């Protein structure tokens, strides 16, 4: 039995967003727990599709003594404030130092965190932990599929393990794999690693492992992971980060330097050969509305419009209204949209009560350029307290805390509104308001890819719509200034 420290610090940073992540954002729960420490942390993550939960369950089955540190996450946004990063980093290190000697450390990280004063925030966290525990203690970190992996991360950790799915249905499994890998490293020499950063940015909506090219590329990475290798990862990266390490990467570690280098070279070579397959396909709002008017969705199989650029899972604010306005103006019927983050509208709906008519200026509170609220008289169809459990493959087990919620109706469009932003990636978010997604002809979802895990099986067709928002779908449109030399902002076409 070994003493294993377990902690986590997660944030996906869109450096082009003007809204930073404060310490309060890490304290507040959403679908996942707010900041927790000690024994309460172990209870808080249990049963959720999170890496820390998977690690916890597997490590217990291996009969290790677990030493809980701090764990927290915050919704994707702009840079993490200096104060928040330093405070949470200090909590992690304080808890680790107080624990005394440990035989290993597991960290549940994202890999694309950027702080106001540190571009490679995850690398810096790993560096600080390494400095505290010394060179001989194995450190294993799980990373998000969208990690922008740096050399510092690879050097400071003994091993890195990343998700293999997008939508991320395997987060808990990634944590379990991390526990098995850490078990392998106890009492053994530090493994060799290889890392290759690729030279073009992949649009988020082209990264899904449900379709090509990532489906077979990820299968290739799985096949390469065998002895003497411990971990083989392909991480497409988070493209909305203006930092030198932004972009896709291939990583491997194990007890053969040559095998690690060969695996990484193999993956990188195949990704470059298929670069053209990552080309972006987007629909304008006008094109999407035209499809909705012509598309006859079979009963129980709605057409889905993915409002990707206002996806709060990529740094959006979940409050742009252009797509919903167009649906209302076109006379579209049988539409379910959301989830809009507007705490004032939710509060007024609760004050009015179910069945009431209420004049609202809905949405557009974050100040996205050119966006204005949807001013209308809405009928309050349903109210909820925002507390429910995720049932889909991505948010499975997540204990949502979205504050007061309301289902509002204007024309033929019904809109789910919450008091905290959360991407629409679980049908439970609508069922909480007595709306069954499959019963609608059109779903307009504030999400990029994660919605596919729960909504994909009921969809007759999916369109990725280029409506306003800070989560810009085409990286080539972003004003990068700090990418590494030679980095292309979009994939080459044939």
C-alpha positions in Angstrom: 0.0 0.0 0.0 1.3 3.5 -0.9 0.4 7.0 0.2 -0.9 8.8 -2.8 -1.8 12.5 -2.8 -4.8 13.5 -5.0 -5.8 17.0 -6.1 -6.9 19.0 -9.0 -7.1 22.5 -10.6 -9.0 22.8 -13.9 -9.6 25.7 -16.3 -9.8 25.9 -20.0 -8.7 29.4 -20.9 -10.0 31.4 -24.0 -7.5 34.2 -24.0 -9.7 36.2 -26.4 -12.5 36.4 -23.8 -12.6 39.6 -21.8 -14.1 37.9 -18.8 -11.5 36.5 -16.4 -11.8 33.6 -14.0 -11.7 34.8 -10.4 -11.3 32.9 -7.2 -15.0 33.1 -6.7 -15.5 31.2 -10.0 -13.5 28.3 -8.7 -15.4 28.3 -5.4 -18.8 28.1 -7.0 -20.3 24.7 -8.0 -22.0 24.3 -11.4 -22.3 20.8 -12.9 -19.1 19.9 -10.9 -18.2 20.7 -7.3 -16.8 24.0 -6.2 -13.5 24.3 -4.4 -13.2 21.5 -1.9 -10.3 20.3 0.3 -9.5 17.3 2.4 -11.9 14.5 3.0 -14.8 16.6 1.6 -13.1 16.6 -1.8 -13.2 12.8 -2.0 -16.9 12.8 -1.3 -17.6 15.7 -3.7 -16.2 14.1 -6.8 -17.4 10.6 -6.2 -19.8 9.2 -8.8 -19.3 12.0 -11.4 -17.7 11.5 -14.8 -14.5 13.3 -13.7 -10.9 12.1 -13.8 -10.5 12.6 -10.0 -13.5 10.3 -9.5 -12.1 7.6 -11.7 -8.7 7.8 -10.0 -10.2 7.7 -6.6 -12.2 4.5 -7.4 -9.3 2.7 -9.0 -6.8 3.7 -6.4 -9.1 2.4 -3.7 -9.4 -0.9 -5.5 -5.5 -1.0 -5.5 -5.7 -0.5 -1.7 -3.7 2.7 -1.6 -4.0 5.3 1.2 -5.3 8.4 -0.4 -4.2 11.9 0.8 -6.8 14.4 -0.4 -5.6 17.9 -1.4 -7.6 20.7 -2.9 -9.7 20.2 -6.0 -11.5 22.8 -8.1 -12.6 23.9 -11.6 -14.2 26.9 -13.2 -16.2 27.4 -16.3 -14.1 28.2 -19.4 -13.5 32.0 -19.7 -10.7 34.4 -20.1 -7.4 34.3 -18.2 -7.4 33.1 -14.6 -6.6 36.1 -12.4 -3.2 36.2 -10.8 -4.8 36.3 -7.4 -6.9 33.2 -8.1 -4.1 31.2 -9.5 -1.6 32.0 -6.7 -4.2 31.4 -4.0 -5.3 27.9 -5.4 -1.7 26.9 -6.2 -0.8 27.8 -2.6 -3.7 25.7 -1.3 -2.5 22.7 -3.2 1.1 23.0 -2.1 0.0 23.7 1.5 -2.1 20.6 1.6 0.7 18.5 0.0 3.3 19.8 2.5 1.0 19.2 5.4 0.5 15.6 4.2 4.2 14.8 4.9 5.9 12.1 2.9 3.9 10.6 0.0 4.8 7.8 -2.4 3.1 9.4 -5.4 1.0 12.4 -6.6 -2.0 12.5 -8.9 -3.2 15.8 -10.3 -6.4 16.3 -12.2 -5.5 19.1 -14.6 -6.9 20.6 -17.8 -3.7 21.4 -19.7 -5.0 24.7 -21.3 -5.0 27.0 -18.3 -3.6 30.5 -18.8 -3.2 32.9 -15.9 -2.7 36.6 -16.1 0.9 36.3 -15.3 1.7 32.7 -16.4 1.0 31.5 -20.0 1.7 27.8 -19.1 -0.2 27.7 -15.9 -0.6 23.9 -15.8 3.2 23.5 -16.4 3.9 25.9 -13.6 1.6 24.0 -11.3 3.4 20.8 -12.1 6.8 22.5 -11.7 5.9 23.7 -8.2 4.6 20.3 -7.1 7.8 18.7 -8.5 10.0 21.1 -6.6 8.1 20.3 -3.4 8.2 16.5 -3.6 11.6 16.1 -5.3 12.8 14.1 -8.3 12.1 10.6 -7.0 8.3 10.8 -6.3 6.2 9.9 -9.3 3.7 12.5 -10.4 1.0 11.5 -12.8 -1.4 14.1 -14.3 -4.5 13.5 -16.3 -5.2 16.1 -19.0 -8.2 17.2 -21.0 -8.4 16.2 -24.7 -8.0 19.9 -25.5 -4.7 20.3 -23.5 -2.1 22.6 -25.1 0.8 20.5 -23.9 4.1 22.1 -23.1 7.6 20.7 -22.7 7.5 21.9 -19.0 4.4 19.8 -18.4 6.1 16.7 -19.9 9.3 17.3 -17.9 7.8 18.1 -14.6 5.3 15.1 -14.6 6.5 11.5 -14.6 3.6 10.7 -16.9 0.7 12.4 -18.6 -2.6 10.7 -19.5 -5.3 12.4 -21.6 -8.9 11.8 -22.5 -9.5 9.9 -25.8 -13.0 11.0 -26.6 -14.8 14.2 -27.6 -17.5 14.5 -26.3 -15.5 13.6 -23.2 -17.4 10.5 -22.1 -14.2 8.8 -20.8 -13.0 11.4 -18.2 -13.5 9.0 -15.3 -11.7 6.2 -17.2 -8.8 8.5 -17.9 -8.5 9.0 -14.1 -8.6 5.2 -13.6 -5.9 4.8 -16.2 -3.8 7.4 -14.3 -4.2 5.3 -11.1 -3.0 2.1 -12.9 -0.1 4.0 -14.4 1.0 5.5 -11.1 0.9 2.0 -9.7 3.3 0.9 -12.4 5.7 3.7 -11.5 5.9 3.1 -7.7 9.5 2.1 -6.9 10.6 2.2 -10.6 12.9 4.6 -12.5 11.2 7.6 -14.1 10.0 6.8 -17.6 11.3 8.4 -20.8 9.0 10.7 -22.7 8.6 12.1 -26.2 6.5 15.1 -27.2 5.9 16.6 -30.6 3.9 19.8 -31.1 2.1 19.9 -34.5 2.1 22.9 -36.7 -1.6 23.8 -37.4 -4.6 24.6 -35.3 -7.6 22.3 -35.4 -11.1 24.0 -35.1 -13.0 22.6 -32.1 -15.9 21.4 -34.2 -13.5 19.3 -36.4 -12.1 17.5 -33.4 -14.9 15.2 -32.5 -13.9 11.5 -32.1 -17.4 10.4 -33.2 -16.4 11.2 -36.8 -13.3 11.2 -39.0 -10.5 11.9 -39.0 -10.2 11.8 -35.2 -12.1 8.6 -34.8 -9.4 6.5 -36.6 -6.5 8.7 -35.4 -7.5 8.1 -31.8 -7.8 4.3 -32.5 -4.2 4.5 -33.8 -3.0 6.1 -30.6 -4.8 3.3 -28.6 -3.1 0.6 -30.6 0.3 2.1 -30.0 -0.1 2.1 -26.2 1.4 -1.2 -25.2 4.6 -2.3 -23.4 7.1 -0.9 -23.0 5.0 2.3 -23.3 2.7 3.4 -20.5 0.8 6.2 -22.1 0.3 7.4 -25.7 -1.8 10.5 -26.3 -3.0 12.6 -29.1 -4.3 15.9 -27.9 -5.9 18.2 -30.5 -5.4 21.3 -28.3 -7.6 24.2 -27.4 -7.2 26.7 -30.3 -8.6 29.9 -28.6 -5.4 30.4 -26.6 -2.8 33.0 -27.8 0.2 31.3 -26.2 3.3 29.7 -27.6 2.2 26.1 -26.7 -1.2 26.4 -28.3 -2.1 23.5 -30.7 -2.2 19.8 -31.2 0.5 17.5 -29.8 1.5 13.9 -29.7 2.9 12.5 -26.4 4.2 9.1 -25.2 6.1 7.9 -22.2 7.4 4.5 -21.1 10.5 2.4 -20.4 12.0 2.8 -23.9 13.1 6.2 -25.2 13.1 4.8 -28.7 9.6 3.4 -28.5 8.3 6.7 -27.2 9.9 8.6 -30.0 8.6 6.2 -32.6 5.1 6.3 -31.3 5.0 10.1 -31.3 6.5 10.3 -34.8 3.9 7.8 -36.1 1.0 9.8 -34.8 2.3 13.1 -35.9 3.0 11.8 -39.4 -0.5 10.4 -39.7 -2.1 13.7 -38.4 -0.2 15.7 -41.0 -1.2 13.3 -43.8 -4.9 13.9 -42.9 -4.7 17.6 -42.2 -7.1 18.6 -44.9 -9.8 16.5 -43.2 -9.9 19.0 -40.3 -11.3 21.8 -42.6 -14.2 23.6 -41.0 -17.8 23.4 -42.1 -20.1 26.1 -40.8 -23.6 27.4 -41.6 -24.5 31.1 -41.4 -27.6 32.0 -39.5 -29.4 32.6 -42.7 -28.4 29.2 -44.1 -29.5 27.5 -40.9 -32.9 29.2 -40.9 -33.4 28.1 -44.6 -32.6 24.5 -43.7 -35.1 24.6 -40.7 -37.9 25.8 -43.0 -37.2 23.0 -45.5 -36.3 20.2 -43.2 -39.1 17.9 -42.2 -37.8 16.3 -39.0 -39.2 12.9 -38.3 -41.1 12.7 -35.0 -38.7 12.3 -32.1 -35.7 13.2 -34.3 -35.1 17.0 -34.1 -32.8 19.1 -36.2 -30.0 20.4 -34.0 -28.4 23.8 -34.5 -25.2 24.1 -32.5 -24.6 27.7 -31.5 -20.9 27.0 -31.2 -19.4 30.5 -30.9 -21.4 31.2 -27.7 -20.6 27.8 -26.2 -19.8 28.4 -22.5 -17.7 25.3 -22.6 -15.2 27.2 -24.8 -15.3 30.6 -23.2 -18.7 31.8 -24.5 -21.1 33.6 -22.2 -24.3 31.7 -23.1 -26.3 34.9 -23.7 -26.0 35.9 -27.4 -29.4 36.0 -29.0 -28.9 36.4 -32.7 -29.7 32.8 -33.6 -32.8 32.7 -31.4 -33.9 36.1 -32.7 -33.7 34.7 -36.3 -35.8 31.6 -35.3 -38.5 33.8 -33.8 -38.5 36.3 -36.7 -38.8 33.5 -39.3 -41.9 32.1 -37.6 -40.2 28.8 -36.7 -42.4 26.6 -34.6 -41.7 23.8 -32.2 -38.3 25.1 -31.3 -36.4 24.5 -28.0 -33.4 26.7 -27.3 -30.8 27.2 -24.5 -29.4 27.3 -22.2 -29.3 31.2 -21.9 -27.5 32.6 -18.9 -29.6 35.5 -17.6 -30.0 35.6 -13.8 -32.2 38.8 -13.9 -34.7 37.2 -16.4 -34.8 34.0 -14.4 -35.5 36.0 -11.2 -38.3 38.0 -12.8 -39.8 34.8 -14.2 -39.8 33.3 -10.7 -41.4 36.4 -9.3 -44.1 36.3 -11.9 -44.8 32.6 -11.5 -45.8 29.8 -13.9 -48.4 30.8 -16.5 -47.6 34.5 -16.2 -46.8 36.8 -19.1 -43.7 39.0 -18.4 -42.0 41.7 -20.4 -38.2 40.9 -20.6 -35.1 42.1 -22.3 -33.6 38.6 -22.5 -29.9 37.9 -22.9 -27.0 39.9 -24.3 -25.7 40.9 -20.8 -22.0 40.1 -21.3 -21.5 42.9 -23.9 -20.7 40.8 -27.0 -20.2 43.3 -29.8 -23.4 43.9 -31.8 -25.6 41.8 -29.6 -28.8 43.1 -28.1 -31.4 41.5 -25.9 -34.5 39.8 -27.3 -37.2 42.2 -26.1 -40.6 40.5 -26.0 -43.5 39.4 -23.8 -42.7 35.9 -22.7 -45.0 33.3 -21.2 -43.5 31.5 -18.2 -44.0 27.8 -18.9 -42.0 26.2 -16.1 -39.7 27.1 -13.2 -36.9 25.2 -11.5 -34.3 25.7 -8.8 -31.4 24.6 -11.1 -30.5 21.6 -8.9 -30.6 18.3 -10.7 -28.3 15.4 -11.7 -26.7 14.9 -15.1 -27.9 11.8 -16.9 -26.1 11.9 -20.2 -22.7 10.3 -21.0 -20.7 13.5 -20.6 -22.2 15.1 -17.5 -23.1 11.7 -16.0 -23.5 12.1 -12.2 -22.8 15.8 -12.2 -24.8 17.5 -9.5 -25.9 20.7 -11.2 -26.2 24.0 -9.3 -27.4 26.5 -12.0 -29.5 28.7 -9.7 -33.1 29.7 -10.5 -34.2 28.5 -14.0 -37.1 29.1 -16.2 -38.6 27.9 -19.5 -40.0 30.9 -21.4 -42.0 31.0 -24.6 -42.1 33.6 -27.3 -43.8 32.8 -30.6 -43.0 29.2 -31.5 -39.8 29.2 -29.6 -39.2 27.9 -26.0 -36.1 29.1 -24.3 -34.4 27.5 -21.2 -32.9 30.2 -19.0 -30.5 29.7 -16.1 -28.7 31.9 -13.5 -25.3 30.4 -14.1 -23.8 29.5 -17.5 -23.4 25.9 -18.5 -23.2 24.4 -22.0 -26.3 22.5 -23.2 -24.8 19.1 -23.2 -27.3 17.1 -21.2 -31.0 16.6 -21.8 -31.5 16.8 -18.0 -31.0 20.5 -18.3 -34.3 20.8 -20.2 -36.1 18.0 -18.5 -35.6 19.9 -15.2 -38.0 22.4 -16.8 -40.4 19.7 -18.0 -39.2 20.0 -21.6 -38.5 16.8 -23.4 -36.0 17.5 -26.2 -37.0 14.7 -28.5 -40.5 16.2 -28.7 -39.3 19.3 -30.6 -38.6 19.8 -34.3 -35.6 22.0 -33.8 -33.1 22.3 -30.9 -30.8 25.3 -30.7 -28.0 24.4 -28.3 -25.3 26.5 -26.8 -22.6 23.9 -27.3 -19.9 22.9 -29.8 -19.4 19.1 -29.6 -20.3 17.8 -26.1 -24.0 17.9 -26.9 -23.5 15.1 -29.4 -23.0 12.5 -26.6 -26.6 12.9 -25.2 -28.4 14.7 -28.1 -26.7 13.1 -31.1 -28.7 9.8 -30.8 -32.0 11.7 -31.2 -30.9 14.1 -34.0 -32.1 13.8 -37.5 -29.4 16.3 -38.6 -26.8 18.5 -37.0 -25.7 22.0 -38.3 -22.9 23.9 -36.7 -24.0 27.6 -36.9 -21.7 30.6 -37.0 -23.7 33.0 -34.8 -21.9 35.7 -32.7 -19.9 34.9 -29.6 -16.4 34.9 -28.2 -15.7 31.2 -28.8 -14.7 31.9 -32.4 -15.1 28.7 -34.5 -12.5 29.4 -37.1 -9.1 30.0 -35.4 -7.9 31.8 -38.6 -10.2 34.7 -37.6 -8.5 35.2 -34.2 -5.9 38.0 -33.8 -3.0 35.8 -32.6 0.2 37.5 -31.6 2.1 34.9 -29.6 1.9 31.5 -31.4 5.2 29.7 -32.0 6.9 30.4 -35.3 5.5 28.4 -38.3 2.2 27.8 -36.6 -0.7 27.8 -39.1 -4.1 29.0 -37.8 -6.1 26.7 -40.0 -5.6 23.4 -41.6 -4.4 23.2 -45.2 -6.9 22.0 -47.7 -5.9 19.7 -50.5 
